[in-house]
Amino acid sequence: QVQLVESGGGLVQAGGSLRLSCAAPGSIFSLNYMGWYRQAPGKQRELVARIFSTGSTVYGDSVKGRFTISRDNAENTMYLQMNSLKTEDTAVYYCKAVASQIYWGQGTQVTVSS
């Protein structure tokens, strides 16, 4: 089963930065959009950011101005630059790709300490 490969999670202090990466295999063609979602313990999965093949972006309200999503279309790779991290950003972050099917990554833990 095709799966996305995430990297870059970890432990960081509040106010710090992390950069997440998500690589989609070359076997996935004609990506419509890719996105990052997160799920904190006891909470529903929520949208962090989304980027379309045109380059247009959508951000969740809680991360606007702090996080930046980008992608390398040639490499089918997506990034999430997270700055000014807060303790409430602690969650498992998942990447998602939408083409003719929907693909998910396995998740990467981001922990922000106070």
C-alpha positions, 0 to 999 in steps of 0.5 A: 500500500502506498504511504507517505513518508513524514519526518522532522517531528520532535521535542522543542521548547515553546517559541522554538521552530520545527520543520516537517517534511512529507514525501509522496512516492513517485507512483502517485501522479497528478496530486490535487492537493497535499495537507497537514493535519494534527491530532492531540490526545482526546481531540479530533483531527484538525486541518493545519494547512493545505496547499494545492497544485496551483500553489494556493494555500489554506491555513487553520486559524490557530496557526496563521502567521506562524506556520508556512506550508510549501511543496516541491511539485517536481519531488512530490514533497511537502514541507511545514515550517512551524515557528513560534511554537506553543504548547497547544501545538503538541500533537501527532502531525499527519500529512495527506495527499489527494490524487485519484485516491487519498493517501496518509502518512503514519504521523510524526509526534511534535511536542512543545514544552513550556 
